[in-house]
Amino acid sequence: MSIIAWIILGLLAGAIAKAIVPGYQGGGWLSTMFLGVIGAFIGGTLHIFIKTGTLQLSAPGLSVPGVFVAVLGAIIAIFIYSFMSRRSV
């Protein structure tokens, strides 16, 4: 997949995930794109793991199912980040 497709997939998946998850995530378009790309890897890897039972680092392509998988992965990434960034006092 070309770098332009990664940018489009990252922006699209990150923006949809930020709109779905309640609360304020912050960041600009660059962090949204980064969130979407990380989400694509998380979602793609989980998709391959569920489908085949093997753990492979994978990312979906720029298609409707690929965006769906990337959005699910970005939502998981938001929850992991918010869980790890909480401070217990």
C-alpha positions in Angstrom: 0.0 0.0 0.0 1.4 3.4 -0.9 2.1 6.2 1.5 -0.9 8.2 0.2 -3.2 5.3 1.0 -1.7 5.0 4.5 -2.4 8.7 5.1 -6.0 8.4 3.9 -6.7 5.3 5.8 -5.1 6.7 9.0 -7.0 10.0 8.8 -10.3 8.3 8.0 -10.0 5.6 10.7 -8.6 7.9 13.3 -11.3 10.5 12.8 -14.1 7.9 12.9 -12.7 6.3 16.0 -12.4 9.7 17.8 -16.0 10.5 16.9 -17.2 7.2 18.2 -15.4 7.1 21.5 -16.9 9.5 24.1 -14.7 12.1 25.7 -12.0 14.4 24.5 -9.0 12.7 22.9 -7.1 15.8 21.9 -4.5 16.1 19.2 -4.6 17.5 15.7 -4.7 15.8 12.3 -1.2 14.3 12.7 -2.1 12.5 15.9 -5.4 11.4 14.3 -3.5 10.0 11.4 -1.0 8.2 13.7 -3.9 6.8 15.7 -5.5 5.5 12.5 -2.3 3.8 11.3 -1.7 2.2 14.7 -5.4 1.1 14.7 -5.0 -0.4 11.3 -2.1 -2.6 12.5 -3.9 -3.5 15.7 -7.1 -4.3 13.8 -5.4 -6.2 11.0 -3.4 -8.3 13.4 -6.5 -9.2 15.5 -8.4 -10.0 12.3 -5.7 -12.4 11.1 -5.4 -13.9 14.6 -9.2 -14.5 14.7 -9.3 -15.8 11.2 -6.3 -18.1 11.1 -5.2 -18.5 14.7 -1.7 -17.3 14.0 -0.2 -14.0 15.3 1.1 -11.9 12.3 1.6 -8.2 12.1 -0.8 -7.2 9.3 -2.7 -4.2 8.2 -5.8 -4.0 6.0 -6.0 -2.3 2.6 -7.8 0.9 1.7 -11.3 -0.6 1.3 -14.6 -0.5 3.2 -13.8 -3.7 5.2 -10.3 -2.4 5.7 -11.5 0.9 7.1 -13.9 -1.0 9.4 -11.1 -3.1 10.8 -8.8 -0.1 11.2 -11.6 1.8 13.1 -12.1 -1.1 15.4 -8.3 -1.2 16.0 -8.2 2.5 16.6 -10.9 2.3 19.2 -9.0 -0.4 20.9 -5.9 1.8 20.8 -7.8 4.7 22.4 -9.0 2.5 25.2 -5.5 1.1 25.8 -4.0 4.5 25.8 -6.6 5.9 28.2 -6.2 2.9 30.5 -2.4 3.2 30.6 -2.4 7.0 31.0 -4.6 7.0 34.1 -2.9 7.9 37.3 -3.8 6.2 40.5 -3.5 8.3 43.6 
